[in-house]
Structure formats: structure tokens, C-alpha cells
Amino acid sequence: MMPNEAANAPKTYNACVLIIGNEILSGRVQDENVAFLAKGLNEVGVRLKEVRVIPDDSATIVSTVNEVRRAFDYVFTTGGIGPTHDDITAQCIADAFAVKLILHPEAKRLLEGHYPQGAVNEARMRMAYVPDGAVLLPNPISRAPGFRIGNVYVMAGVPQIMQATFNELRHRLKGGAKMLSRSVSCSLGEGVLAKGLGELQARYGDLEIGSYPYFRRADFGVTLVIRGTDRPRLLAATEELKALILALGGDPHEGASED
């Protein structure tokens, strides 16, 4: 790619996901949100570039949020906005942006409309507090909203709620070209393919080429995945990859593209 082509290339939008919760780090709960977010972001032209799992610790949350919100176009957090004492994410986000945590009147109305009269106790009302200046994110499941402030989107950790919230907000995200992919599997070992694969990557520096070995009882092999935003380049690289496998005595099996 020539320098003037790089200058005229469309902007690439990227994102970081912060998974907040001691329960994830302890292994008691298995994260189900990252794969969903990665696929959903790609569909709107945003590339998930980094995922971090951090504890329910105020200093860690504040410093991490401030670091990644300056490094990425979008930051998505999951976890820590419920009604219990260890749900500290909202206060930490307010601290990161140096604003007060306030009772949002619309969030209060949503909670009072969702629960039976008199059931919105002090603990539940905690979920109506957001950083001053934040915009509410809809929660069609349990009504307690997430929120956005700056480029940070704060969502519940419960997968069903997080997914419903993301599906409501995804159309608001500004993205670039969607990432496309092709996969080719064969029964050759990575060591056999390594040299030719490296040369292929050098010729197609604008694409990402990954190698993922698999082992199934008496069978083993590798799945090679090529990713990029330029469909003609992607198809050309795929054909060269299949030719490489054939030349090395393998039998390439192409998978469907993720587009």
C-alpha cells in the first residue's frame, strides 16, 4: 500500500472490553460476554482489539478506565452495576471522569415502574445512580439501565441483560469497514506450513493470517484463518493458501466466510 493510499484509507474503529468482577477472576463464573461483543462489534465495523478482566477494586477500575478510554475509540464494561455493596462500577466511572454520581430521574422512574409499589428499597435504588452527564442505555430485561459517558459504555454483567442492552445501542455506534474472513483446514502440521505461511503473510501485510491447530483422537491438523476488509485481496490470499497446501501434499477444505 502506497503512503497516499494509507492516508486516504477509511478510519478503522477499535474497542476494548473491560470485564469487571472478582467472580470471573476466581473462576466461579465463566464469562459469556466477550464472544458476543466481538461478533456484534465486527458486524458494525468496530474491531475488538483488547479484553481485560479486572477485580472489584476501585483504584484498579478507575486507572484502567482512564487508560483505555484514551487509547480506544470505544470502551465497553460489563459487571458491577447491581444493587449490592460490591457493585462499585458506577461510582468508579464517575471518579474516572471526575464527576459526581447522581440519582438519575429517568432511571428512578424506570425502576419504580418495574417493581411493585414499595419494593424499590435503598439497595435497588442504587441502580438508578449514574455519573453526572451520563446517557442511559436501555435494559429491556430488568429495566435497571446501563449508561454511557464519553466513549465508555457501562453494562450489566448478566449475559442476557448485557446482550439485550448491546442490541439496543449497537445502531448508535460509528464503525468502519466490516472485517471479513475465510478459513482453510488441512491435515498438515504447522511446522510443514510455517515457511510458506510466513511468506504469504509478507505478501499480504494488509491481512491477518492466523494458524490454529486441532487434535481429534487419531486426527490432527490446522485451521488457517485469513481476515481483512478488502474482499478481492482476501479471496486472492485464500487461493494462494490453498495452492500452498496442495503443493505440500495436503488437502485444503475451505470454510464459509464470516460476512
Buried (B, 14 or more C-beta within 10 A) or exposed (E): EEEEEEEEEEEBBBBBBBBBBBBBBEEEEEBBBBEBBBEBBBBBBBBBBEBBBBBBBEEBBBBBBBBBBEEBBBBBBBBBBBBEEEBBBBBBBBBBBEBEBBEBEEBBEBBBEBBEEEEBEEEBBBBBBBBEBBBBBBBEBBBBBBBBBBBBBBBBBBEEBBBBBBEBBBEEBEBBBBBBBBBBBBBBBEEBBEEBBEEBBEEBEEBEBEEEEEEEEEEEBBBBBBBBBBEEBBBBBBBBBBEBBEEBEBEBBBEEBBE
